[in-house]
């Protein structure tokens, strides 16, 4: 199963949730918007085997620049020990972060082969452009969305205008004390075609 795990605002912005300097493309000035809303419910749940992590190049490099240096943080251990797969046309092996594997060639082809070959679960963190490539090929099985009670009015969005039509069904939801809705959706039908108008 391929799971998109993202923080986003009510207007769909996914850009730079963690830090002011995380992603300033387009003059984005609201970096770090998700940090004040953190709640333990938003962290890893369950004790089963850790899923593999899937990254686009930009998100992988950003995570590598930050997380290995955050000693004593439980997320650091999880990220360090997880098997990481990176879709990139420009990076070369060996990748710097331990347990990292480069997915060469077309990202959607590589992820489709990975899903078929391993039978494991994978989680995509960040990586908005990669998510759109995988959506077009109907490779996303689930969206775990942390919907924050904010409207930013600017920034890169999960579902940009002009994207493929999709119907999703709500599988589960819960709400943190500070108003973040944690909603799990699965595609109700293939997302590659638009409805008749």
N, C-alpha and C positions, 0 to 999 in steps of 0.2 A: 504494500500500500504506500502511495506517495502522498504525504500530508504537507500542506502549506501552513506554516505557523507564523502568524504576523500580528503585530500591533498596528492598529489603524485608528483614525479619527472618525467621527460621524460622517464627515464628507470624504472619507476614503483615503486620506493621506497616509502613506507608509514611510515617507522620507524622514530619515534621521530621528527615530524615536528615542535613542539612547543618550546622545551627547550633542552639545552645541556645535562642535566641529566635525560631527560624523559625516555629513553630506550637505555641503552648501551650494550644490549646483543650482543654477537659476536664481542665485541670490537668496536661497531659502534661509530665513532668519529665525525659525522656530525649533531648531535642533534641541533635543532633550525633552520634548513635550510629554513623553510617556513616563519618565522617571518618577515624578511625584505621585504617580498612581500605582506604584508597585504594591502587590499583595502576594502573600505566599501561595494563594490559589493559582496564581499565574505561573508558578514554577513547575518543574517536572513533577508528574504524578505517577504513582505506581512503582512497582519494583521488578517489572519484567526486563527482558533484554533491551539494552539501549538501541534505538534505531540508528541507522547510518544518517549522516548529515550531508545535505546537498547544497552547494553554494555556486553562485556565479563568481566570476573573478573579483569584481569590486568588493563584494561583501566578504569573501574569503580573506582578501588582503586587509580589509578593515578589522575583521575579527582577530586576525593573527597579530595585528599591530597593538591590540588592546588586551585581549583575554589572557594570554600566557603570562602577562605581567601583573595580573590581579591575584596575588597569592592569598590564600586563605578564603577565597570565595568558592562556594560549592559549584558554581557554574563553570569555573575554570577547570576543575577536575573533570567534570562531565564533558566539556568541550575538548580538552586535551586527549582524553581516552577514547572518544568516539571515533569511529571510522568516518573520514571526511572525503567526499567526492566533489571535485571542482570542475565545472564546465568552463573552459576557456580556450580561445584560439591563440592567445599570446603567451600564456605562462608555459614554462618548460619544467620537466622533472629533473632533479628531485625537488618537490615542493618543500618549503621550509618548516611547516608545522607537522609534527609527528602524526602518523596514521592518516596521511593525506594522499589521495590518488587523483591524478589528472584524467579527466574524461576528454579525450581528443576528438576532433571532428565536430560534426553537427551535434549540438547539445541534445536536441530531442531524440535523435537516433541513439545517442550514447545512453541516455536515461532509459529509453525503452528497452534497450538491451540489458541494462543493469537490473531493471525491475524483473525482466523475464528470467535472467540468469541466476539471481540470488534468492528470490523468494522472500527477501527481507523487507522490513518497513524502512522508509526513508522520510526525513523531515527536511523541508526547505526553510531556512531562516533568511529573512531579507530577500535579496536577489529578485527584485521586481521584474526586470527584463527577462530573466530565465523563466519565471513563473508564466509570463505571457507566451513564451515559446512553447512551453509544455502544455498550457491550456489549449493552444491551437491544435495540438495533436491528441487532445483528450487523455492526457497522461496523469492529470491531477485527480486523486481519488477522494480527497477530503481537505476542507479548509477549517483550520482551528484559528478563529479570529478573536483577538482581544480588542473589543470595540470601546474606545475611550470617549468619555463625554466631553469632547472638544470639537470645535469647528475652526479650522485654521484658514480656510479660504485660499490656500496656495500650497503647492508642493506636489510631488509625484504621487500618483494614486495607484491603488491596486488594480482597479478596473478603469482604464483610461477610456475617454470618448473614442468611439469607432472600433472598439474591441468586439470580439465574437459574442454572439448571443448565448446565454446560458440560463438554465433554471436550476436552482439549488433547493434542497430540502433540509430543513433543520433536524439534526439528529439529537442534539442536547444543548442545554444552555444553563449557565449559572451566573450570578452577579456578585462582584466583590463589594465590600462595605463602602468603597469610595466610588462606586458607580460604573466600573468597567464590566461590560457584558462579555463573558467568555462563551462564544457560540461556535458550535461545530456543525458544518454543513457538508453535504455530499451532493455531487451532481445528480439531478433528476433525469437528465437526458444528455446526449452528446452536445458539446458546446460549439461544434465546428460550423453549424449552420444558423442562419437568422430566420426568424419566423416570417411567414408571408405577410405582407402589408397591403 
